[in-house]
Amino acid sequence: MNANDLREKTVDELRDLLASMKKESFNLRFQQATGQLENTAAVRNARRNAAKVKTILNEKAAAAAE
């Protein structure tokens, strides 16, 4: 996930993307808890990608407030 690609998206698209990332993160945590997760790095990547989207949303909110 590239930050420049995220900056080109609208706020609504970013919110939808964030919601889907949270669902994915939940599913990964559930798989990890039940011992079914093979790629443990996926949890970390999902968390980081969600943080990138949140950062871009905050940047857009700050720019709109000015």
N, C-alpha and C positions, 0 to 999 in steps of 0.2 A: 504494500500500500504506500503510495507516494503522496507526500503532503501537497505537492503542486497539483496533482489530480484532484485532491480533495478541495482545494481552494477554488477550483472551477465549478464545483457543484453548488446548488442552491441550498438554503438553510433547510428546506423541507426534505430534500434528498439526503442531506446529512443526518437529519433526525431519524429518517427511515433506516438509513444505514446503521446508525447507532443502535436502534432497537433490534435489528437483526443480529448485530454483533453481540448484544447482551444475551440474546437467546442462544447463540452459538457458544458463548462463554459458559452459560448455565449447563448446556448439554455436555460440554467438555468436562466441567467439574463433576457432573453426575457420572460420566463414564470413568473418570479417575477414581471416584469414591467406590465404584463397584468393581474396579480392577479391569475394566475393558479397554482402557485408553492405552494405545500402543505408542503414540507420539506425544510424549509428555511436554515437548517444547511448544506444542500447539496452544496450550493454556497460556503460556507466556506471550506468544505472538498475538493471541486474541485480545489479551489485556492491553498490550501495547497499541494495537490497532484502534481499540476503543478510545484510548487516551489521545491518540492523534486526532480522531474525529472530534472529541470534546475540546481539544485545543483550538482547532479551526473554528468550531462553533463560538467559542469565547472570543476569538479574534474578530469574527464577523459581528458579534454583539457589541464589542467595544468600538468598532468602526461605525456602527449604526448609531451609537450613543453620542458620538461627537458631532 
